[in-house]
Amino acid sequence: MVRTGTQYLESIKDKRNVFIGGKKADDVTTHPAFKGITRTIANLYDIAADESNNMTYETEDGTIANKIYMIPKSREDLRDRREAISKWSESTFGFVGRSPDHVAAFMAGFASSPEVFERGNPKLKNNALNFYKFARDNDLYLSYVIIPPQIDRSKAAHELEEKFLATGVYEERQDGIVIRGSQMLGTGAAVSDYLLVSCITPLKPGDETYAVSFVVPMDAPGLKLYARPSYAADKPSTYDYPLSTRFDESDALVVFDDVFIPWERVFIYKDIKLVQAQFHETPAHRLGNSQAQTRFVSKLKFIIGLARKIAAANGIDKIPAVAEKLGELASLASSAEGMLLASEYYCTIDKNGTAVPNSRFLYGAMGLQNTLYPQVIHIFRELVGGGVLQVPSSYKELINPETRNDMQKYIRSATVQVEEKVQLFKLAWDVIGSEFAGRHQQYEMFYAGAPFVAKGFSFRNYGYEEAVALADKCLESYGLPEEASVQN
Ligand SMILES: Cc1cc2nc3c(=O)[nH]c(=O)nc-3n(C[C@H](O)[C@H](O)[C@H](O)COP(=O)(O)OP(=O)(O)OC[C@H]3O[C@@H](n4cnc5c(N)ncnc54)[C@H](O)[C@@H]3O)c2cc1C
């Protein structure tokens, strides 16, 4: 089944505990902090439900599902999946990081490798696969929290000054487990259907209580979300903050106040090795991050397009030095896109027949992201100059009889009128300077782990054999000068 936007909106009107501004949000679909993003996600579901967008496929079980849940079996499947993901990411211009396709890809990775889960507790071995089918066939929106809270990173979870600061098993019952603690950072969690909870940072011996993987519906009793400040609420209009008002997906600290999880929703129980294996011995991490790179490529394309339009509006696009900056942006964007396409072209087929994006190119792209994105933003800042601040506080100055003549006279360019000029520059500010923009820089630098983690993936997955062999070949092609060997 593929849902419509309306069905999605209905599904999240429940008793979830989302706290913002010191209060509980009664209905996230109407609350000013979340209304914009829920409309955006609803639109994604409508895009997928529209047959002309070719976003559905026939599953292994003969059901029709959203391609975000596809387990790719070939390079062509990977391309098909990427094209579907791009339909969504181009509709948000790459500014919704945790749209439903992100965690769906992790679940597809889990489901593709049942043998990994079979290594754990026998009574749980089919749970990940069963839940994947349930999520796929109901077109659910999953978010995830897989990082322990930032308290003291020098200590393992069990060494922290109190028990259950990180998320762990407080009690084992016959029908399930009771979870206590907290986890970061639930992007999109406030407006999703289910939360996947686990720990991707390596756990240490003694951390068994914290070595779990499970899913929980967002309205589960005791599950609480503490959302950061909204960048959407209190904005004068979408014209003034076009990205903040529509794409602020929210991030939240997640607290488990003794949340009951029935056994059938537990994938891994007190197993440190398996918690790591679920991400890295299945294609989950690579499928999830190929979705992330697809989104990132859409975002870069959008930014360089906007930079080009602004340069033209300001009459600077013909200056050679400006063309050089635009060219640098184009190079950065095309290298990210090239690495994504290379990861698809050089995919491998694993022992379960799943097409897995090539690790060298995928992790190579991720390792660059924390410097590449700030570089793109820096060049874009240089190009827009002070124009982003030479805009009125809101659209209201454009219509107020006392101010509109000044706006028309002084805020224009050789090629566009005031309305378009203000529109362009307000959009640029939401990319580089608003709170939403600042959060996006943090997001691109940290969403797949801190920069040292992303570069670590690149280090471990490059596959140095060829490179080292080439260095060896060069070293072997010369030696000490003859006179030195004679002296020896
Ligand atoms: C906007 C945003 C959205 C996010 N959304 C999600 C989400 O939806 N789900 C989710 O699970 N997580 C999410 N995250 C969390 C993200 O995964 C973490 O931020 C990330 O794993 C890094 O952890 P940390 O922020 O605690 O940084 P830390 O691990 O505390 O690292 C901070 C800095 O400390 C230094 N440092 C720390 N340890 C080391 C070390 N061992 N070696 C060298 N230097 C070190 C580095 O300079 C590092 O950059 C999100 C984060 C952001 C910023």
The ligand as an ORCA input file, in Angstrom:
! r2SCAN-3c Opt
* xyz 0 1
  C      21.174     18.516     13.022
  C      21.484     17.132     13.500
  C      20.536     16.126     13.290
  C      20.790     14.831     13.748
  N      19.853     13.849     13.560
  C      20.046     12.623     14.082
  C      19.042     11.601     13.961
  O      18.005     11.789     13.324
  N      19.267     10.426     14.589
  C      20.410     10.163     15.278
  O      20.547      9.068     15.809
  N      21.363     11.103     15.401
  C      21.205     12.311     14.825
  N      22.163     13.276     14.971
  C      23.214     13.009     15.935
  C      24.479     12.742     15.257
  O      24.476     11.436     14.820
  C      25.560     13.078     16.263
  O      25.614     14.475     16.341
  C      26.863     12.506     15.814
  O      26.834     11.103     15.951
  C      28.052     13.030     16.591
  O      27.879     12.869     17.957
  P      27.956     14.115     18.902
  O      27.131     15.211     18.288
  O      27.582     13.709     20.253
  O      29.437     14.586     18.821
  P      30.652     14.037     19.683
  O      30.792     12.571     19.504
  O      30.518     14.513     21.073
  O      31.844     14.757     18.980
  C      31.957     16.195     18.997
  C      33.385     16.537     18.628
  O      34.271     16.078     19.631
  C      35.477     15.611     19.041
  N      35.611     14.186     19.353
  C      34.764     13.459     20.113
  N      35.198     12.196     20.217
  C      36.327     12.121     19.517
  C      37.230     11.055     19.221
  N      37.052      9.815     19.698
  N      38.295     11.323     18.428
  C      38.493     12.553     17.925
  N      37.668     13.604     18.182
  C      36.605     13.391     18.959
  C      35.352     15.874     17.548
  O      35.875     17.142     17.261
  C      33.850     15.891     17.339
  O      33.491     16.606     16.177
  C      21.978     14.562     14.452
  C      22.910     15.580     14.653
  C      22.687     16.845     14.163
  C      23.719     17.888     14.393
*
